[in-house]
Amino acid sequence: MKGVFPGSFDPPTRGHLDLIRRAASIMEHVTICVMVNISKTGMIPFDQRAAMLKKACSDIPNVSVDQWDGLLADYMRSREPGTAVIRGVRSIAEFEQERNAAAVNRMLYPGLETILLFAGDGMDSVSSSTVREIAAFGGDYSFLIPEKISKDIDRYLKK
């Protein structure tokens, strides 16, 4: 089975990388899809997020990175039939949100399946929003981001 792991990844976090590695261990191929979230103002340019993810995942052979600025259901229609959406869940509130998103995506693209992976050990408090908030106040967020791309992220968040 193949999967697509969509998100805004602004910035990519250790939590994202943990989910990507775990998904890649159970899937034939995982495509990370950097997407636009109209509810958020991006701090890192769209194409730079994709470049960071390519670098962060360069050692995972069955992972690729793509970009899309439309509906996830429309992107999934362009994929091989049977490709599933992969989403991470850190809390009950996120579970409800992801369950609702999966239902809407199935309405937009009947037959589309979503696989939920629970946050890995110690990753349930890791989020891009948390990284951006710590950065905004000059705090040390290095423990929340992949070391391989920390300098790339710092360029945008340490201003």
C-alpha positions in Angstrom: 0.0 0.0 0.0 1.1 3.5 -0.7 0.4 6.6 1.4 0.3 10.4 1.3 1.3 12.3 4.4 -0.2 15.8 3.9 0.5 18.9 6.0 1.7 22.4 6.0 5.0 21.5 7.8 5.7 25.1 8.9 8.3 24.1 10.1 8.9 20.4 9.9 9.2 18.9 13.4 10.7 15.8 15.1 7.1 14.7 15.4 6.5 14.9 11.7 9.7 13.0 11.0 8.8 10.3 13.5 5.4 9.8 11.8 7.1 9.7 8.3 9.6 7.1 9.4 6.9 4.9 11.0 4.6 5.3 8.0 7.5 4.4 5.7 8.2 1.2 7.7 4.7 -0.1 7.0 4.1 1.3 3.5 5.5 0.5 0.1 6.0 4.2 -0.5 5.1 7.5 1.3 4.7 10.8 -0.4 5.0 13.8 1.9 2.7 16.5 0.4 3.4 20.0 1.5 0.1 21.8 1.4 -1.3 25.3 1.9 -3.4 25.8 5.1 -5.6 28.8 4.5 -6.1 29.1 8.3 -2.4 29.8 8.9 0.0 32.4 7.7 3.2 30.6 6.7 6.5 31.7 8.2 8.6 29.5 5.9 8.1 29.8 2.1 6.2 26.9 0.7 9.0 25.6 -1.6 11.5 25.9 1.3 9.4 23.6 3.5 9.4 21.0 0.7 13.2 21.4 0.3 13.7 20.9 4.1 11.6 17.8 4.1 13.6 16.3 1.1 16.8 16.9 3.1 15.3 15.6 6.4 14.1 12.4 4.7 17.0 11.8 2.3 18.0 8.7 4.2 14.5 7.1 3.8 14.5 5.4 0.4 10.7 4.9 0.0 9.8 8.6 0.8 9.3 11.4 -1.7 8.2 15.0 -1.3 5.6 16.8 -3.4 3.7 20.1 -3.1 0.0 21.0 -3.7 -2.0 24.1 -3.2 -5.5 22.8 -3.6 -7.9 20.3 -1.9 -6.4 17.1 -0.6 -9.2 15.1 -2.2 -8.2 16.5 -5.6 -4.5 15.7 -5.0 -5.5 12.1 -4.0 -7.4 11.6 -7.3 -4.1 12.1 -9.1 -2.5 9.3 -7.1 -2.5 5.6 -7.8 -5.9 4.0 -6.8 -5.8 2.6 -3.3 -3.3 5.2 -2.0 -4.3 6.2 1.6 -4.0 9.5 3.4 -1.8 9.2 6.5 -2.4 11.6 9.4 -0.9 11.8 12.9 -3.0 12.2 16.0 -1.7 13.6 19.3 -4.9 14.0 21.3 -8.6 13.1 21.5 -9.4 16.6 20.1 -7.2 15.9 17.1 -8.7 12.5 16.7 -12.2 14.1 16.3 -10.8 16.7 13.9 -9.1 14.0 11.7 -12.2 11.8 11.8 -14.3 14.7 10.5 -11.7 15.6 7.8 -11.6 11.9 6.7 -15.4 11.9 6.4 -15.4 15.1 4.3 -12.5 13.8 2.1 -14.5 10.6 1.5 -17.5 12.7 0.4 -15.3 14.6 -2.0 -13.5 11.5 -3.2 -15.5 8.3 -2.4 -13.4 5.4 -1.4 -10.5 7.5 -0.1 -9.2 5.9 3.1 -7.3 7.7 5.9 -4.9 5.9 8.2 -4.3 7.5 11.6 -1.0 7.0 13.4 -0.8 8.0 17.0 2.1 10.3 18.0 5.2 8.5 19.0 6.5 8.4 22.6 7.3 11.9 23.8 5.9 13.4 20.6 2.4 14.3 21.7 3.4 17.9 22.6 5.5 18.5 19.5 3.8 20.8 16.9 4.9 23.4 14.4 2.8 26.0 16.3 4.7 25.3 19.5 8.0 25.7 17.6 6.9 29.0 16.1 5.7 30.3 19.5 8.9 29.4 21.3 10.9 31.1 18.4 8.7 34.2 18.6 9.9 34.7 22.2 13.5 33.9 21.5 13.4 30.5 23.2 15.3 27.3 22.4 13.2 25.1 20.2 16.1 22.9 18.9 14.8 19.9 20.7 11.6 19.9 18.7 13.1 20.0 15.2 15.2 17.6 13.1 18.9 18.3 13.6 19.5 17.7 9.9 17.5 20.8 9.0 17.9 22.9 12.1 20.0 25.6 10.4 17.5 25.8 7.5 14.7 26.4 10.0 16.7 28.8 12.1 17.1 31.1 9.0 13.4 31.7 9.1 12.5 31.6 12.8 15.5 33.3 14.4 14.8 36.8 13.1 
